[in-house]
Amino acid sequence: MKRTILSFLLSQFILGYAIAQQAIEGSVKDTSGNPIIGAAVVVEGTNDFSISDDTGKFSITTSKSFPISLKVSFVGFKAQSLILNAPAASALDFLLEEDLILAEVMVTSRRRQEEIQAVPIPITVVGGALLEETQAFNVNRLKELVPSVQLYSSNPRNTTLNIRGMGSTFGLTNDGIDPGVGFYVDGVYYARPAVTTLDFIDIDQIEVLRGPQGTLFGKNTTAGAFNISTRRPRFQNDATVESSFGNYGFIQTRGSVTGPLSKTLAARLSFSGTTRDGLIYNEATQGNTSTLNNLGVRGQLLFVPSSKLEILLAADATRQRPDGYAQVVAGIVHTKRQAFRQFDQIIKEFNYQLPSTNPFDRVIDHDTPWRSNNDIGGVSLNIDAEVGGGTLTSTSAWRYWNWGPSNDRDFTGLQALALSQAPSRHDQWSQEIRFAGDFNSKLSGVIGVFGLWQNLKTSPYHTEESGIHQWRFVQNNQNPLWRTPGLLDGYGIRTTSVLESFGGAVFGQLDWEVFDKFHVLPGLRWNYDEKSVVFDRKTYGGLQTTDPALLALKNSVYNDQDFAVDVDESNFSGQITLSYRPSERINAFGTYSSSYKPVGVNLGGLPRENGRTMIELARIAPEEVYHFEFGVKTNPTRNTTLNLVYHNTTIKNFQTLVQTPDLSVNRGYLANAEEVAVQGLELDGNWKALKNLSFFGALAYTDAKYVKFTNAPVPLEEVGGETYKDISGGRLPGVSKWAGSFGGEWSSLKGRFLGLDGQYFVGSELFFRSEFSSSPSPSQFLNIDGYALINARTGFRASSGLSFFVWSRNLFDAQYFEQLLPGAGNSGQYAAVLGDPRTFGFTVRFNILTQ
């Protein structure tokens, strides 16, 4: 494997030998001479751009030959263009006149720098500055700004990231299938859903693309993609440090430093650290749990040896050591099991009472320690070389994930499940080579090849172990042998497994201007996926006996299982988009696509039927995704945007997770629903009402349902009745019919504080969603009520030096659930992942810029 990595790295350096780039520097100011912070400076016709810093200065490198056209824009000012026929003898100075025109938002979703309203894809862009000021420092908080995104996480491993309700299975994670939402950071694909729980580190902007994007991105993305760009090294010294302090002991410090190491080499070092006291009190330990304890660092080296070559070497590592992700018992359901098997009857026999029947008291008594050790990091090498009329890019990366958990999956102070741990080690290697650019005056596009190698193994094994009370929870008849002392005490299973997988693809998309203002964009993709699993589960502990009757009781709880499965699948998919832009203010488009989510394998154990392990359920068929959408992007006035999209998706062989009463299937098992359908409308817009007053909004209506699922698991309240249920026509979990985000900000035109020039500002955001199901099979009990959250902030932004602001999240202290999930064994109790209560604090930022 080391030789493979070395060959990747060597290929990158061989790929990119060309002539040196030129640097363009300057400043952007208003007509009064005040620096403009955050102005976009773009070399038109390329992916090269820069953002002006706290003193209004910018530095940009480009491989484009002269003449060069520069365009400078910023919200509230008239855009300005300049043509350079030769290198500038000195720094450029741009003076922008005030205006109400909205600044152009630039995206790289089609592997080139483009204005967002010109791209025929539904995209939401969130800038790094907004993320920082709204305390949206991870994806779970980002979703409050993008209503089409759903994220559910009971811990980093068990995380679901969806767009429009599609992408990943809802509930506990099974590692045998791939996500349908691509997650990219600086062009590198991140395979593990645990990455969504990490703190963002020095983000420039996040593009959320909705709908299949497999003809643009290396890894297939059947539901959408997160395209995240971090701030890059600069050939100008700059340092920023920011600290936030809030209630519940919240402390977060972030910072970055960048500058040149030589004329051709620049570096950036960024870090983020977050701590917070727990939001849930554990009576068993007499301390708080569900804390935050995160530390992350990212380093980058940018080498620009020639005018047509750019090499970026990056490495990152994040370490999370919270005191777990505890859930509280949210309710008790009377199932269809016999009376003696109901949860309230079981705990009564042990003279046990829940510490609280109100989940928002935030009190638990869990006796198993909570631990969620989460380590993610990696190294990447990215090379961009100008070739012909475009850019040839090679991205090589290795990434790792170490997971060390401990959970209390019975959610009580009883020793039912004494241990529930799935420590894992994941390594991935990826290689992408693509070309993006113009083939002639009428034809442009992107074409690429991609490979992803993954190894996931237990570290050293996964464990499920019974405690002294487990016999009563699994007792399924009145046989007195269940009461045999020590029968199940310490009885459990240890599982070792290895998953080896490879995914390869050739992909491409063209943009053909058939005639003026009308474009046809065909795309094609070939996928090949293979997975190999070796699974071995052994029982241990409990009463040592040779009595066949006692052994039968033990085996009905846990049993040995082993199997080896090899699967592979190849397929073609594609799309076609028609785009018509009759004027700069209107861009109408329609897309039809078919795509596939890769074949899967069950990696959490298989259910049993009449004592037989159901090996036939090991393979999970690939999803077949058929999607079409129609949209229009408009600029009704010079200071507004208004976009509308209708989308309709049908998925056959929908990959879903089945939570089963069988404890041997300790994290659920995968199955295929015959067909699901998702359709909806999305409306979003921006309005710059005044020079210093702006608003944004997004509204999503989503109707997601099972068209046909005849062999689904029963909901919690029907456990003990039929084994399976026809839930055709029922709704998909995790999807609200209505969700929206709205926000605005006012800033003073000029301000001064402690001798510093800057702006006073006030901003606020509202996020709401209607009620939704939190059960793969619709349940009358596992539904979450709709809720609304309001965040607010106010403070002072200095043009340079010191800035500060105060903030509050969930300002009105709404009490809400993020997820509901049944207890292991489905005894009737279910638990909740609680939303955060009201938090507030202040942030101080200091920027140092030297020449």
N, C-alpha and C positions, 0 to 999 in steps of 0.2 A: 504493500500500500504506500510505503514511503517513496518507492520509486515512481509510483503513479503521480503522487503530489509533486515530486521534483520535475517530472516530465511536463506537468501542467505549467509550473512556473517557468521552465525553460522555454516552452512554446510561446509564452506571452512575450518574453523579451525578444525572441526571434521575430515574432509577429510585427513588432512595432518600431522598426528602424526607419526614421524619416527626417525631414528638415525642421529647424527650431521654430517654435511659436513666437509671435510678438505679443508684448504686453501693452495694454492701453490703460492709462490712469487718468483720473480727473476728479471733479467734484460736482455735486448737484446742489443748487441753492435756489431760494425763492428770490423775487425781485428786490426784497429788502436786504438780501445778503445772508439770510439765515439758512443754515444747512437743512436739507431735506433728508430725513432718515427713512430708509426703506424704499427708495426709488429704484425701479427696475431699469437696468442698462443692458440692452440686447444687441448683439451683432445679428442683423436681420439675415434670414436665410440659413442660420446655423443654430446649434444647441448652446452656443456660448453666451453667457449672461453673467451679470453681477448685481448685487444689491448694495446700495449706498449705506455706509455705516453711520455711527452716531455723530460723526462730524461732517456727514454728507459726501465723504470720499468713496471712490470705487476703484477697483483694479480688476481688469478682465484680460484673459489670454485667449487668443484665437488663432486658428490655423488658416483662416480664410485669406485668400490673396487680395491685394488691393485692386480696385477701389473697395472700401468697406463702408457699409451704411450702418450707423449707430442709431438706435431709437431709445429715448429716455422717457419714462412715464411714471406718474405717481397719482394716487387718489387725490382729486381736488385741484389738479393742475393740468394744463394743456400739454399733450405729448410733444416732444421735439425730436427732430431727426437731423443727422449730420453725416455727410459723405466725406470720407478720408481717402484721398488719392495716393497718399504716401504716409509713412509713420509720422506721428505728431512730434514736433520738436520739443514740446513742453506739455505739461498736464492740461487736460481739457476742462473748461469751465462751462457748465450748463446753468442757465437761469430760466426757471420755469415760471410761467404766469399762472395765477390761480384760475381755476375753472371748476365747474361742477361735474365734469366728465369722470365717469368711473375709470380707474386705472385698469389696464388690461392685466388679466391673470394669466400667467404663462404656465404651461404644463408640458411634461415630457412623456406622456402616456403612449404616444405613438413613436417613441424613441427619437424625437426631435423637439426642438423648442417651438411651441405653438400657442397661440392665444386660445383660451379655453372655449370661447364662443364659436370658434371656427372648427372645433373638433366634433365630428358626428358621433359622440359617445356621451352617455350621461355620466358626468363627473362632478364630484364635490371636492373643493380644495380648501384645506385648513392650513393657514400659515403658522410658522413656529412662534411668532410673537403672540398670536391669539391663544395658542396652546399654553404658553407660559403664563400669561396674565389671567387666564380662566382656571388655572391649576388643573388643566386637563393633561396630566403627565403620564397617562397610559391609555390603552385602547378603550378600557371600560369607561373612562371619563370622556374620551373623544366621541363615543357613540351618542352623547347628549347633544352634539353639534351636527350629527349626520343621522337623521331619523330612519334611513333605510338600513342601517347597520344594527345587528343584534349580537350581543356578547353575553354569555352566561358562563360563570366560573365558580365552582365550589372549591377548587384549588387550581394551581397552575396547570397540572396535568389534565384535569377534567374541565377543559375549557372548550366552549363552542363559539366559533366566530362565523356568523352568517351575514349575508346581504340579501335582502328581500325574503328572509326566512329560509334560504338555501345555502348549502355549503358543507356543513358538518352535522354529524348525528347529535341529537339533543340528549343531554344527560351525561352519564359516566363515559369516559373516553375508551374506545377500543382501538388499539394501535394498528390494527390490520387494514385500515382503509385510509385513503388520502383525503385531505381537506379540499373543498371545492372553491375556497377563497384563497387566492394567492397572496402571500405576504412577502413583499420585497423591500429591502433596505439597500439603497445605492446599487440597485440592480441584482442583488444577491437574494436568492430564494431562501426563506426560513421555513423549514418543514414542520417544526414542532409548534402546536398551539400554545404551549407555555410561554412563548415569546410575547404574546399579547398582554401578559401581566407585568412585563418589565417596564421600568421607567424609561420614557423617551430621553435620549441623550443628544442634545444640541441639534434639534430638528430644524431644517429649513422650511419644508412644507410637506404635507401629506395629501396625496391625490387618492380619492376613493372612486374606483371605476365600477359601475354597476352593469351586470350582465356578463355573459361569457367573453373572455378575452384571450382565448387560446391561440389566436393567429398573430398576437402581438407579443406575448410573453412565453418564456421558455417552458415553465411548468404549466400544465393545463389548468385553467381557471374557469370552471363552469358556472360560477355564481358571481364572480367579480374579482377585484384585486385591490390591495393596498400598495400603492407605489410611493415609498417614503424616501425623501432626500434629506441627508444630513448636511450641515454646513461644512464646506470644504476648506482646506488650507488656503491661505491667501499670502501673496507676496507683499504684505504690509503688516507691521506689528499691531496686534490687537489683543486685548484681554478683557474678559468680562467675568464677574463673580456675582452671584445672586443668592440670597438667603431668605427663607420664609419661615415664619414662626406662627403657630396656631394653637387652638385648644386641643385637648387630648394629647398634649405633649408633642404636637407635630413640629418637626424641624426638617427642612429640606435645603440643601446647599447644592448649587449647580454652578459650573463655570467652564470656561474654555480659554485657551491661549493659542494664538496662531502667529505665524510670521515666516520670513524667508530664512533658510539656512545657507543658501547661496543664490546665485542668479537664476538657477534652474530648479532649485529644490526648496519646497515650502513644507511646513508641518503644522498640524493642529492636534492639540491634546484637550479632550473634553471629559468631564466627569459629572456624576450626579449621585447624591446620597440622600436617602429619606428614612426617617424614623418617626414612629407614632405609637402611642400607647394603645393597648387593645380596647375594642369597643364592646366586648362581651366579658362579663365577670363569671369566673369559674369558682363555684363554691368548694369544689374538691381540692383545688390548689390555693384557694383564697388569693387569687390574682387575676389580672386581666389577660385575655387571649385575643387572637386575631389582630396581632400587632403588625406594623410595617417596619421592615429592617432591610433596606435595599442599598446596594452600592454598585455603581457601574462606571466603566471607563472606556473610552474609545480614543485610539490614536491613528493618525493618518499622515502619510508622506506623499506629497504630490511632486512628481518629477516631470519637468517640461523641457526635454533636451532639444526639441526641434519644433519647427513651425507647424508640423503636421502630426505631432505625437504627444500624447499625455498619458502618464502612468500613475495610477493611484494605488498605493498599498495601504490597507486598513486592517486594524485588529481591534477587537472589543471583547470585554468580559464583564458579566454582570453576576453578582452574588446576592441571593435573597435568603435571609434567615429569620422569617417571621415566626411567631409562636402560633403557627398553624392557621387554618381557615375554618374555624368552628362554626357549626350550624346549630340552631336552636330548634327544639320541638315546636312546631307551629300548630299541630292539631292531631286528632285521633279519629280514625275512620272505623266504623263497624263493618267489617268485611263479611263475606259469605261463609267464612269458616265457622266451625262449631263454637259454642259459647266459651268453652274452656280455652280456645285458641285466640281469643280477642285480647288485644294489648292491655286494656284496662283490667281484665280479669287476671292476666299474668302478673302484672306489677302489684296487684292487690295481695296475691299470695305471698309475695316477698316483703309485704308491708312497706312498699316503696311509693313515694310520691314525687312527681316532677317538681323541680325547684320553683317553677312558675308555669301557669297556664297561659300567660300573656307573652308571646314571643318578643314583644317590644320592651319588656322589662330587661331584655338582654342579659339573662342569667341562665347558666348551665351548671351541671355537676359532673362533667365528663371525667371518667376515671382513667382513660387511656390518654397519655400525653399527646398533644398536638405538635406536629413538626412538619415543615414544608421546606426542606432545603432544596433550593432551585438554583442551578448554575448553568448559564448559557454563555457561549462565546464563539469566537472563530477568527479566521484570517481570510482576507480576500485580496485578489490582485485584479485590477481593472485597467485595461489598455484601450484607448481610443486613438485610432490612426485615420487621418484623412486619406481617402482613396477615391479617386475620381470625383464624382459629384456628391459624395456622402461620407459617412463615417463607418469604419470597420471596428467593431467592439469585441473584445474578448474579456469575459468575466470568469475567473476561477476562484473557488472558495472551498474551505473546509470549515465545518461548524460542529459543535458538540453540545450535548445537553446531559447533565447529571441530575437525577431526581432522587431525593432521599426523604420519604414521607413517613408520617405516623398519624393515623386517623382513628376516631371513635365513631364507627359507622352504625352503632345502635342508638347514638345520640342521647344516651342516658347515663346515670351513675351506676347502673347495673353492669355486671360483667357478663354480657351476652357475647358480643364479639370483643375478645380481649385485645386482639391485634388485627389490623388491616393495613398492610404495607405493600407497596409495589415499587421498590427502588429499581431504577432503570438507568441505562447508559445508551445514549444515541449519538452516532457519528454520521455525518453526511458529507459527501463530496459532490460538487456540482461544477459543470463546465458549460458555458454558453458562448457561442460565437455568432455574431449577427452583423448584417450590413443594413444601414438605414440611410436613405438619401434619394437623390433624383437620378433617374435613368435617362430622361430627356425632359423637354419643356412641358410635356403632357403627362408624364408617368413618373411616379415616385413610389416608395414603399419600403418595407422591411422584410428581410429573409434571414433565417437563422437555424442553427442546430443546437440542441440542448441535451445534456445528460445529467442524471441525478442518481448517485449510488448511496444507499442507506444501510446502516447496520444498527439494529435495536436489540438489546439483550437485557435480561434481568441482571441485577447487580447486588448480591449474587443470585437472589431468588425472591419471588413474591410470596407473601405469607398471609394466610387467613387463619386465625386461631380462636377457638372457643374459650369462654370463661366459665366460671362456676354456675352461672345462671342460664347458660345457653340451652341446656336440655329442655327447659320449659318453653322457650321460644320456638324450638323446632319440633316439640312433641306433637305428633299428628294422630295419636289415638290414646286410649286409656290403658294401654299395656303398662303394668306396674314396673316393668324392667327399666322404663325411662328414669325411674327414681334411683337406680343403682348408684351408690356413692362413687363419685369420681369418673363416671362413665365418659363424659365429654370434657372433663377438666383438662385444659392444655391440648385438646385434640384439634388438629388443624391440617392444613395442606401447605406444602412448599412447591412452588412452580419455577422451573427453569425453562427459558425459551429464548430462541434466537430468530429474529426476522431479518433476512437479507432481501433487499429489493433493488431493482434497477428500473428507471424510467427514462426513455429516450424519445426524442421528437425532432421532426423537421417541420418548420412552420414559416409562414410568410403571408404578407398582406400587401396588396397593391392599391394605389390611389391613382385612378385614371380619369383625367379631365376629358370627358367625351366631347363636350362643347362648353363654351363659356358658362361658368357658374354651376354646371351640372357634372357631378363626379360619380363614378362607379368604383366601389372598393371591394373587390373579391379577396377572400382569404382562404387558405387551405392549411391543414395540419395532419401529420401522420404521427400516431402514438404507438409506442411499444412499451409494455409494462410486464414485469415478471416479479413474482414474490415467492420466497421459499421460507417455510416455517418448520422449526423443530420444537415441539411442545412436550414437556414431561412434568407431570404433577404427581407427587407422592404424599400420602397421608402419614401423620406421625402423632405420637402422644396419646392422651386419653387412657382409659383403663386398659391395662394389658390383660387380655383374656383370650381363651380359645373357644368360648361359648358361642356357637353359631348364632343364637338369637341376639346376643349382645353385639356381635360383629355386624349383624344385619342392621341393627339400629345405627351403629356408627357409620356404616357405609351409606345409609340413607341421608346422612348429613354431608359427609365429605367422602370422596372416592378417588381412587387413582385414575389418571387419564394420561394417555400419551398418543401422539399422532404426528405425522410429518406430511406436509402438504406443499406441492409445487404448483403454481398457477401462472399463466401468462396470457396475454391478450394484446392484439394489435388492431388498430382501426384508423379509418380516415374520418376527418370531420372538417367542417368549413363554415364559411359565412359569406354573405354578400350584403353590402350596404349601398343604398342610393342616397346621395346628398345633393340638395339643390339650395343654393344661396343666392337668391335674386338680388339681394342688396346686403350691405354691411350690417344691416339691422335684423336680418332674418336668415336663419339656417335651418332648413327642414331636412329630416333624414328618416330612413326606415331601414331596419336590419332584420335579416332572417339568418339563423345559425343552427347548426346541429353539432353537438359535442358529446364527449364521453368522460365520465369520471372513472378512474382506473378500477380494475378488478381488485377485490379485497379478500382477506382471509380473517377468520375468527381467531383472536389472540387473547381471549379471556376465559377460555374453557368452553365446552359445548354442553348443551342440555342432554338429559338422559330420558329415555322412554322405555318403561318396563325393564329397567336395569341396563339398558343398552345405550352406549354413547352414540349420539347421532352424528357420525363422521360426515354424512352427506351435507351437513350445514357448515362445513369448514370453508367452502368456497362461496364468496359473495359476488354475484354477477355485477359487471360494470353498469353504471347508470347511463341511460340514453337520454340526452337532454335536447329538446327541441324548443327553440326560443325565437320570438319575434317581438319587435318594439317599433314604435313610431314616436318621433319627437320633434320638437321645434324649439330652437334657441333664438331669443329675440332681445333686441335693445329698443324698447318702445320709445325711449328718449335717450339723450346723451348721458343721463345720469341714472339710468335704470337698466336692469336685466330682468327678464322673465322667461323661464324655461318650463316646458311641459313635456312629459314622457308617459306613454302608455306601454306597458310591458306584459307579455304573456308567455309563460314557460310551462311546458309539459315534460315530466320526467318519468320514464319507464324504468322499472327495477330500482326504484328509489331505495338507497341504502339507509337503513334506520337501525336503531339500537333497541333491543328488547330487554327490559328489566324483568328478571325472573325470580320466583321464590326459591329456586334451587341455589343454595349457597355455594355449591361447587362452581357455578358460573359466577365468579365473584365480582365481575364488573359488567354483567350483562353480556348478551351475545348479539351478533349482527344478523340482520335478515333483510330481504328485499320486499318492499311493498310494490304491488303491481304497477301502480300509477299514481302520481300526484300532479296537481296543477296549481300554479301561482300566477295571479294576474293583479295588476294594480295601476294606479296613477301616481305620478310624482311631480310636484310643482315646487320650484324654487326661484328665488329672485333676490336682487340687491337694489337698494335705493339710496342714493346720496342726496338727501333732502336739502342740506346746506353744505357749505364748505367744510364745516366742522361737525356735521351731524349725518350719520349714516345708519342704515338698517339692513338686516338680512333675514331671510326666512326660508323654510323648507317644510313641505307638507307631503306626507306619504300615505296613500291608501293601499292596503295589501290584503288580498283575499287568497288564502293558502289552504288547500284541503286535500285529503286523500280522495282521489277519484275511485280507486279500487285497492282495498287492503283487506282481504278476506280471512287471513290467518294471523291476525294481530294479537299481541298480548292483551289481556284484560286489564282495565284500570284497577287501581288499588282497592276500591270498594267492592269489586267483583272477584277478588282473589278468593279461592275456595269453591267457586262455581265452575263454569266452563273453563277449559284450559286456554282456548283461543276465542277470538271474537272478530266478527266482520265489522270493521269501522269505516267502511266505504262511505264517503260523504262527510266524514268528520274533519275537523280542522287540524292543521299541523301545529305542533307545539312551538312556543316561543315567538309567535307572530301576532302583533296587534293589528287590528284593522286600520287604526288611525295612529299616526305618530307625527310629531312636528317639532321643529326647533325655530325659535325666533330670537333675535337679539338686535341690539343697537348700541351706539356709542356717541357721546358728545364730548368734544374737546375744545378747550379755549384756543382761539387763534394764536394768542401769545400768552406767555405766563413767565413769572419769575419767582424763584424761591431760594432763599439763602444765597443770593447772588448768582444763581444758575438760570440760564434761559431754557425754556421748555414749554410744556403744555399741561394744564390741569385736565383731567378727563373723568367721565363717569360712564360705566358700561354695565349692561345686564343681558342675561340670556334666559330664555324659558324653554324647557324641554317637557313634552308631555307624551304619553302613550295611553291608548285604551287598554281594557283588560285583555288577557291572553291566557292560553292553556300552558301549564307547566308539566304536562304528562304526554309521553308519546302516543298513548291511547287516550282520547278525550275522557276526562273525569269530571264529575260534578263537584269534587272537593279540591282538586289540584289546579285551580284557576287563580290567577293573580289579578286583583283589581287594578284598574287604571290609576295613574298618578301623574302629578306634575311637579317639576322642580324648578326653582328660580335661583339663579346665581347672580351675584352683583360684585362690582369692584369700583373703586375710585382712588385717584392718586395724582401724582405728578411725574411726567416723563421729561427728563432733562435731555437737551440736545447732546450733551456729553457729560460724563461724570456721574453724579448720583441721581437715581430715580427711586421712587417708593410708591406703594399703593397698599390699600387695605382691601380685603376680599371676604366673601362669604359664599359657601356652597350650600345648597338646600336651605336657603335663607329662612323659609317659614317652617322648617323642621318637619317636613312630610314624613310619615311613617309608611314604608312600602317594602314589599318583598321583591328581590331580583329573581329568585328561583325557589321552587318547592320540589322536594325529592323524597321518595319513600325510604323508610329504614330498610336495612338489609334483612332479607327474609320476608318482607311484606307482612309484618305482623299487625299493621294498622296505623302505626305512628308515621308521621311525615314531618320533615324538618324544612327549615327555611334558610336561604342565604339572604341576610338582611341588607337593605340599602343603608348607606351611611346617614347618620343623623346630621343636624346642622353643624357645620364646621366654619370657623372664621379665623382670620389671622392677618398678618401684614408681610409684605415682601420689600426688601431693600436690594437694589441692583447698582453695581458700580462698574463703569466701563473705563478702561484706560487705552488710549490710542497713541502710539508713538510713531514717529517717522523713521 
